[in-house]
């Protein structure tokens, strides 16, 4: 059975490039991908492009999920404080799944408690929150710590998706 990944994106102001690149790389590598957001209507990125989520956060069942990818952009700050996102991340992590965050999406991993004691990418916008969450801040564009993949920003979006695939396949 192929791996299954869930991409979480803010309903407004997500980073469309991070989303499209990550989804494309995962799908092109045979990973089943679904998208969830806070609302079951068309989501808009920072440039006004649209994506249609497959489901709302309340409907996410983590059974069978091998990875969760949190997309950045200004709207990701709202996801970082959402208890439904925290639940999804914790449940997938507890079963040994892959957690991934890019740009401001890394905040959700930090605030869910999943980065405590783990290395995560250094980003000026997230560094203090990472330290508060007990993460070990590391330099680089992409940081992998066991089953957690973090990326600084959209400039590494394609490589980020590739690293998520590598970590998924290494299990």
Residue pairs with C-beta under 8 A, 6 or more apart in sequence:
2 30
2 31
2 32
3 30
3 31
3 32
3 66
3 67
3 168
3 169
4 31
4 32
4 33
4 34
4 64
4 65
4 66
4 67
5 26
5 31
5 32
5 33
5 34
5 65
5 66
5 67
5 68
5 69
5 98
5 164
5 168
6 33
6 34
6 35
6 36
6 60
6 65
6 67
6 68
6 69
6 88
6 92
7 19
7 22
7 23
7 26
7 33
7 34
7 35
7 36
7 68
7 69
7 70
7 71
8 35
8 36
8 37
8 57
8 68
8 69
8 70
8 71
8 79
8 85
8 88
8 105
8 108
9 19
9 35
9 36
9 37
9 43
9 51
9 53
9 70
9 71
9 73
9 75
9 76
9 79
10 37
10 38
10 43
10 71
10 73
10 74
10 75
10 76
10 78
10 79
11 37
11 38
11 39
11 41
11 43
11 44
11 53
11 75
12 43
12 44
12 75
13 44
13 45
13 46
13 73
13 74
13 75
14 43
14 45
14 46
14 51
14 71
14 72
14 73
14 75
14 76
15 45
15 46
15 71
15 72
15 73
15 76
15 102
15 103
15 104
15 154
16 45
16 46
16 47
16 49
16 51
16 73
17 154
17 157
18 71
18 72
18 73
18 102
18 103
18 105
18 153
18 154
18 157
18 160
19 35
19 45
19 51
19 71
21 154
21 157
21 158
21 160
21 161
22 69
22 71
22 102
22 157
22 160
22 161
22 164
23 33
23 35
23 161
24 161
25 158
25 160
25 161
25 162
25 164
25 165
26 33
26 69
26 161
26 164
26 165
27 33
29 165
31 66
31 67
31 165
31 168
34 54
34 55
35 51
35 52
35 53
35 54
35 55
36 53
36 54
36 55
36 56
36 57
36 59
36 60
36 88
37 43
37 53
37 56
37 57
38 56
38 57
38 78
38 79
38 82
39 53
39 56
40 53
40 55
40 56
42 50
42 51
42 52
43 50
43 51
43 52
43 53
44 50
45 51
45 73
46 73
46 74
46 75
57 82
57 84
57 85
57 88
58 84
60 84
60 88
62 88
62 91
62 92
62 95
62 97
65 88
65 92
65 97
66 92
66 97
66 98
66 168
67 92
67 97
67 98
67 99
67 100
67 164
67 168
68 88
68 89
68 92
68 97
68 98
68 99
68 100
69 100
69 101
69 102
69 105
69 164
70 76
70 79
70 85
70 89
70 100
70 101
70 102
70 105
70 106
70 108
70 109
71 102
71 103
71 105
72 101
72 102
72 103
72 104
72 105
72 106
72 153
72 154
73 103
73 104
73 105
74 104
76 103
76 104
76 105
76 107
76 108
77 104
77 107
79 85
79 105
79 107
79 108
80 104
80 107
80 108
80 110
80 111
80 129
81 111
82 108
85 108
85 112
86 108
86 111
86 112
86 113
89 99
89 108
89 109
89 112
89 114
90 112
90 113
90 114
92 98
92 99
93 99
93 114
93 147
96 147
96 171
97 147
98 147
98 148
98 149
98 164
98 167
98 168
99 109
99 114
99 147
99 148
99 149
100 148
100 149
100 150
100 151
100 160
100 163
100 164
101 107
101 108
101 109
101 120
101 149
101 150
101 151
102 150
102 151
102 152
102 153
102 154
102 156
102 157
102 160
103 123
103 125
103 151
103 152
103 153
103 154
104 125
104 126
106 115
106 120
106 121
106 123
106 126
106 130
106 150
106 151
107 126
107 129
109 115
109 120
109 148
109 150
110 120
110 126
110 129
110 130
110 132
110 133
110 135
111 129
111 133
113 133
114 148
115 130
115 133
115 134
115 135
115 148
116 133
116 134
116 135
117 134
117 135
117 136
118 135
118 136
118 145
118 146
118 148
119 135
119 136
119 137
119 138
119 143
119 145
119 148
120 126
120 130
120 135
120 136
120 137
120 138
120 143
120 145
120 148
120 150
121 137
121 138
121 140
121 141
121 142
121 143
121 150
121 151
121 152
122 130
122 137
122 138
122 139
122 140
122 152
123 152
123 153
127 137
130 137
131 137
140 152
141 151
141 152
141 153
141 155
141 156
141 159
142 149
142 150
142 151
142 152
142 156
142 159
142 160
142 163
143 149
143 150
143 151
144 163
144 167
147 167
147 171
149 160
149 163
149 164
149 167
151 157
151 159
151 160
151 163
